Amino acid sequence: MKVESIESTYLQNISIDLILALQHLRVSRLLLFTGKNLFNHLSSLNIAINSEAFDYERVKPLLRAVIAKKPDEEIWAQVYYALTESTPPPRPIASHFKQTPLSRNMGSLVSSSERRIDTDDVLKEDLGPMYVDIPGFYDAFFGRIPDLEMASKAIFKMCCDESGSDPLFREGWTEWPGDANEASVLNWLKKIITQIAQWAQNYRQTPARGLWIESNKSLDGSTAQRKLDFAILSHPEAEAHWSQVLIPGELKSNPKEDRHTSAWFEIGKYAREVFFSQDTRRFVLAFTLCGSLIRLWEFDRLGGIASTQFDINKDGFQFVSTILGFLWMDEKDLGFDSTFTSFNDARCIKIVRNGTPERIVIDKLIGRVGCIVGRATTCWKAHPERDPSTILVIKDSWQYPERDVEGELLREVTEKGVCNVARYYYHETVRVDDSVDDSVDDIQHGIRKGLDITKASNYKTQGLHTPRNSQVSQGSTAGQKRSSSQTGARLPSSKRPRSESPIKVDLVHPSPPQNRIHRRVIVRDYYGKPIYKAGSRVVLLAALEDCIRGHESLLRKTGILHRDISINNLMLMINEDGSNPSQLGFLIDLDLAIKVQREGASGAKGKTGTRAFMAIGVLRGYQHSFEHDLESFFWVLFWICIHYNGPDEERSVPEFNKWNIVSISELAKLKIGTISDEEFFIEILTQNFTPYYKPLIPWVNRLRRVVFDRNGREDKALYSRMREVLCEAQKDPDIMHA
């Protein structure tokens, strides 16, 4: 039986019966979608099916999967697809895939600084799972601070001292504002923390910290100009900048604001700003204070976890111990990467390469992805201490343990002489305790100290990735303006939010929570800037041609398929001496790359890439092939011509900004509508290309014909045909001259 042969009346009845049958399965109450279990959403779907206006194209893929007796995971994926068609994409759920799920997150937005409303919506997803009431939270993060319990007891005793006329604590904090209004609480916090810090000096040397209580002022260092209620700063004279925030705090006068949509969301926004402004921050500790109820938080690349809340007026000792712990924590306890050390007024890391110790000196930050959950890639320009002329780029990221090690792929790339791809120098899994065997820097053990999130009061078993779980790259945003020193790592559409084939899910014996490990890769000789910074149209086209040549070399010589072609993974070579390089463009970032057996389909199910540049076929769920990557090159050029009026002028285009927030299926439809009709396509280019790039209109259209007018057949000559168009375009007088 084929779905197409079913009459509409029967189609409605069959669809309703199928949804009801799915609801009877226990798994529908275990799997989540947009914060609720599938059972609730299936009820809403059945109501929609029972209406006259329902579009049955939403459920036909599900019906086909059931009729064909497809595996369970594929059937449930089609359930998610049916729900996603009319519902915003769900939050990320625990992954058994080797890649990061495709999602909307802060690393996936284009021009996010100009989309404040949408950005906050996406940030709610970027925060990832937020689990509260984790048993053992305090001991995990405060338990190893020397003398903390002894000093806290002594200081709390002084707070309760009745010998004075006005003890600080007597059945509650005596000066605590009864209405818990923000201004009064801030002043109270300043006074009590200052007093605790003063008394603490009697027990051990206490670092001098600053306090931020200017809740009506914005801190520098954020494009969104976010205001912060309270923070412990790095030192008393610290400037009002997110780079100086050690412990952020969120205050609410109403205890009922201790929930996901209020205080939790706000403290998550603060944690994101701290992550972005502090390039070696591994995790961020924070707190929310709702009325007199305080909750302690820890944010890392898996999301946020929190302690059980307690009333500071009922447990004054615990409050004193918490504040003193925050004041006494060293940089490692606060979440900074201890492998970075000071060296001659600079920073450095130490490595052992080919059996020989080396010191690598950091020259500057290139870029850091503005996100919380995900790989959170950070790059620095550096050089070996003994060879300042050798240019290195250090790349740190937080990877799923199951993923291929990028360093091993790069080593093979270099050994086999692949052209126009960054060259290998060194890689490692970062260790934070002098390379002890069990000190691998991961989240579940190295950061969270083995805390069991399944014991959280709001934990629910999550077993399957949803259709949204396409691996989208978690880079920075294309168009998210930061300082010039950071532009090298900005990435448009979601690099953060990418996926591979699922495995069977055992709902009776669920797998342990996901983990991420801290990996470091160092490449040499290839140092540059993103391709959209090209100084001329000819240079842009020549660099794009080089990158396509590099992609072909990568696939043919090593069998590696890149799968994340985007404007921040296509680079333009920079020679430090100012001379013109012999080669202009090169590829970086093999985070999502895989080994393939042939040049056709990769064999990896799911959607991989950076959202704005993902091929239409990938968006529709086809197996990722080299042709999809080549289509992504087309979308990169298309995007640059719309969003950049030359190398230094970027703009926001609302019509295309929505590519970051619509569903995957809707994005596929938008792209199909863009390229299907030549006359309409040229009209789009004419209306949207910047004046600087309008001379490229006929050439981009020719590239469209090459990429899309192939009748669906595999085209191994596509590499050369695309390069031919780009090469001819470079000779066009209108492109060569301003």
C-alpha positions, -999 to +999 in steps of 0.1 A: +000+000+000+012+035-009+003+066+010-004+084-022-032+060-030-051+065+002-082+087-001-083+119+020-111+106+043-093+074+051-060+093+054-074+113+082-087+083+101-055+063+096-034+092+108-055+097+139-054+060+147-016+060+143-011+089+166-034+074+192-014+041+189+019+060+194+005+077+225-002+043+240+035+035+239+054+043+271+082+059+251+059+088+241+059+098+278+097+096+280+109+114+249+108+152+251+099+180+226+102+217+235+103+209+272+073+186+273+069+149+266+057+137+232+024+125+246+011+161+250+023+171+216+008+141+199-026+151+214-022+185+198-012+169+165-043+147+165-065+178+171-048+194+141-053+163+119-090+163+128-094+199+114-103+207+079-072+228+071-046+202+081-017+196+056-012+159+053+023+163+039+033+167+075+024+131+084+030+113+051+067+106+058+056+091+091+030+069+074+055+058+048+079+048+075+053+028+094+040+011+062+076+002+052+083-012+087+113+011+092+134+008+124+119+024+155+143+053+156+134+063+121+097+062+129+102+084+159+124+107+139+094+112+115+072+119+145+095+147+154+094+159+118+056+161+119+057+181+151+086+203+139+066+214+108+044+236+129+064+240+161+097+257+169+126+233+171+129+215+204+157+218+229+187+196+225+185+162+241+210+137+252+230+125+222+242+091+212+254+105+179+290+113+171+282+149+162+266+179+178+229+182+171+217+208+146+201+236+167+196+272+168+221+287+192+242+318+198+269+304+176+245+299+147+231+334+143+239+358+115+240+394+125+230+384+160+239+418+175+210+433+155+185+407+164+181+411+201+146+397+204+153+366+183+187+363+200+171+359+235+147+333+221+177+313+207+197+318+239+170+298+257+180+269+235+217+277+237+215+273+275+210+236+270+196+214+297+194+231+331+192+207+360+185+218+395+187+203+430+217+182+422+228+162+453+264+170+464+267+202+444+282+222+472+308+196+481+318+192+445+327+228+440+335+240+476+346+209+494+383+211+485+389+247+496+413+245+525+400+256+559+367+267+545+345+249+570+366+260+600+368+296+590+331+298+580+320+285+614+342+311+632+330+339+610+293+330+613+298+329+651+310+365+649+279+374+629+258+360+657+279+376+685+254+390+710+280+409+730+277+438+706+247+460+703+237+449+669+246+414+658+245+407+620+225+375+624+197+368+649+171+343+637+179+357+603+201+386+590+191+416+610+195+441+582+179+420+555+153+442+537+119+428+544+105+434+509+137+421+493+137+450+468+167+449+445+185+481+455+183+473+492+194+438+488+224+449+467+235+473+494+231+446+520+251+422+500+279+447+496+280+453+533+279+417+544+304+405+518+328+433+527+326+423+564+331+386+556+362+394+535+376+415+563+372+388+589+385+361+565+419+377+565+424+364+601+423+328+588+442+330+555+452+355+529+421+365+510+424+378+475+411+414+471+380+413+450+357+439+436+319+440+438+295+451+410+262+464+423+253+488+395+222+469+383+211+497+361+243+500+341+256+478+313+290+462+314+313+467+284+323+437+263+288+426+251+272+436+218+238+433+235+247+457+263+235+434+290+229+447+325+241+426+354+226+427+389+256+417+409+290+402+405+322+394+423+350+410+402+386+400+397+400+429+419+387+461+436+397+484+408+384+462+380+368+480+351+331+475+343+338+448+317+326+412+314+362+400+312+365+410+349+335+390+362+343+360+383+309+352+399+278+367+383+246+369+404+209+374+395+185+390+420+147+387+421+125+400+449+099+373+444+109+338+455+086+324+428+109+338+401+132+308+407+122+291+375+135+284+340+118+313+323+130+339+348+160+338+371+175+307+355+174+323+320+189+355+332+218+339+350+224+318+318+227+350+298+253+363+322+272+331+321+273+333+283+288+368+284+315+356+309+324+327+286+327+349+256+348+376+273+372+352+291+390+330+265+403+304+290+372+300+310+363+263+312+332+267+334+314+295+353+300+295+388+271+318+396+241+322+419+205+333+418+189+350+448+151+351+446+138+368+477+159+351+504+162+318+485+197+313+470+207+287+444+242+280+433+249+274+396+276+259+374+276+264+336+297+244+312+296+232+276+268+207+284+245+233+300+238+244+335+234+225+368+224+239+402+223+231+438+193+228+460+181+262+470+183+273+506+170+302+526+199+325+537+178+338+566+173+302+579+208+288+571+231+318+577+261+295+581+257+280+547+255+315+532+287+326+549+304+294+537+293+301+502+304+337+501+337+328+517+342+300+493+337+323+463+362+347+478+388+320+485+386+301+452+417+302+431+416+306+393+413+269+386+384+265+411+367+294+394+369+276+360+400+290+343+423+268+322+454+262+343+474+250+313+477+287+303+505+303+323+523+337+323+556+341+304+575+374+299+544+396+300+526+371+277+507+339+280+519+305+270+512+268+271+536+239+273+535+208+251+557+178+245+561+173+208+580+144+193+594+137+228+607+173+232+592+198+256+582+231+239+568+264+252+542+280+229+538+317+233+503+332+227+504+363+204+467+371+204+432+358+205+418+352+170+382+343+181+359+325+205+325+312+197+298+331+216+278+302+231+274+281+262+265+246+250+286+230+223+321+228+211+329+264+220+358+266+197+385+292+206+416+301+185+448+319+192+477+330+171+510+318+186+546+309+180+572+285+194+593+302+220+625+292+202+612+300+167+592+333+166+591+332+128+569+301+128+533+310+128+510+287+148+473+287+154+460+270+186+424+257+185+407+245+217+372+229+216+350+206+236+342+175+217+320+145+222+344+116+231+329+095+203+339+119+176+370+114+154+400+133+167+406+162+144+443+162+152+446+127+137+428+137+106+451+168+102+482+146+107+471+124+078+462+155+057+497+168+062+515+135+056+497+129+024+504+163+010+469+177+007+470+212-007+452+243+006+443+228+040+459+238+073+490+218+082+494+197+113+518+207+141+505+191+174+473+178+191+463+166+225+435+159+249+440+186+275+449+176+310+447+200+339+466+183+366+502+178+354+493+150+330+481+125+356+464+097+338+430+103+352+430+141+348+416+144+313+398+176+311+362+165+306+329+178+319+313+149+337+344+141+358+369+169+354+344+198+359+313+183+375+332+159+397+309+130+389+277+147+400+247+127+389+223+148+369+198+119+369+192+127+405+181+163+397+145+171+406+137+181+370+156+153+353+137+133+326+152+104+306+160+116+271+168+090+245+166+101+209+179+130+189+152+148+170+152+157+133+166+190+145+196+170+155+214+178+124+249+187+131+252+223+127+285+238+132+291+258+164+312+285+153+307+322+158+282+341+139+286+354+104+280+390+109+283+391+147+306+421+151+333+419+177+367+435+179+390+432+149+413+408+168+385+383+170+371+383+135+391+353+125+368+329+143+334+345+137+310+322+120+276+329+106+250+304+109+251+278+135+283+261+137+276+250+173+241+238+166+256+187+135+245+147+136+252+113+124+233+080+123+214+071+155+217+038+173+191+017+190+179+033+222+174+012+253+148+030+273+148+004+301+185+008+306+193+043+294+228+053+285+247+076+309+245+114+303+265+127+275+300+141+280+324+165+263+362+165+265+387+193+260+408+188+229+436+210+215+449+212+180+478+233+167+484+240+130+512+258+113+521+280+083+485+286+074+474+318+091+448+341+077+415+359+079+380+348+069+374+349+031+347+376+034+376+400+044+391+398+009+405+431-002+390+428-037+365+409-057+392+392-076+409+380-044+377+367-031+370+346-062+406+334-064+405+324-027+372+306-032+388+287-062+417+277-040+394+264-013+375+243-037+408+229-050+417+221-013+384+204-008+390+181-038+426+174-027+413+165+008+387+141-006+409+124-033+441+120-013+427+111+021+390+101+016+380+129+041+348+148+035+348+182+052+310+187+057+312+222+072+318+247+044+311+281+058+324+317+056+346+312+086+361+279+075+372+293+042+403+314+049+424+340+031+462+336+035+481+365+053+518+369+050+533+386+080+559+404+059+531+420+038+541+402+006+515+386-017+511+348-009+514+324-038+482+308-026+452+328-015+427+305+000+427+275+023+403+253+044+402+249+082+382+230+108+378+193+103+355+190+134+327+175+114+348+158+088+345+121+082+363+094+063+343+081+033+347+051+012+338+068-020+332+102-034+295+099-034+273+097-003+292+098+029+272+071+045+264+094+075+227+100+080+216+134+094+223+170+086+258+184+090+272+218+083+265+255+092+229+264+088+230+293+063+253+273+040+239+238+042+230+222+009+193+217+001+197+180+000+213+179+034+185+200+048+161+174+034+179+146+051+199+131+022+232+114+028+260+140+028+281+139-003+310+159-018+284+176-041+266+190-010+298+205+002+303+221-033+268+235-031+278+250+002+306+269-016+279+285-037+259+296-007+290+311+009+295+333-022+258+341-023+258+351+014+290+373+012+276+392-018+244+401+002+259+408+036+293+425+028+298+457+009+335+452+006+360+438+032+351+462+060+314+469+057+289+444+070+252+447+070+221+429+083+194+418+059+162+408+077+150+386+048+180+363+052+185+367+089+155+344+094+175+316+078+189+312+113+155+307+131+132+289+107+128+252+108+151+230+087+123+221+063+113+257+059+149+267+052+150+240+025+119+255+009+134+290+011+165+279-007+146+259-033+125+290-040+156+311-043+174+291-070+146+273-089+137+300-114+165+319-131+146+351-137+135+352-101+170+344-089+185+373-108+158+395-094+169+384-058+205+392-066+197+426-081+176+436-051+199+422-024+236+422-036+255+451-022+268+477-047+303+464-042+293+429-053+267+437-080+293+430-108+293+394-097+255+389-104+260+372-139+288+350-125+269+339-094+240+330-117+264+309-139+276+292-108+240+285-099+235+267-133+266+246-128+257+236-092+219+230-096+212+222-133+225+186-132+193+166-132+202+150-099+231+129-113+264+126-096+290+149-113+326+142-106+336+170-129+317+195-107+350+206-090+366+217-123+334+232-137+330+254-106+366+265-106+363+273-143+334+298-136+354+314-108+385+316-129+367+333-158+350+357-135+383+370-123+390+382-158+358+402-161+368+439-164+337+449-143+350+427-115+387+436-119+381+474-116+362+494-090 
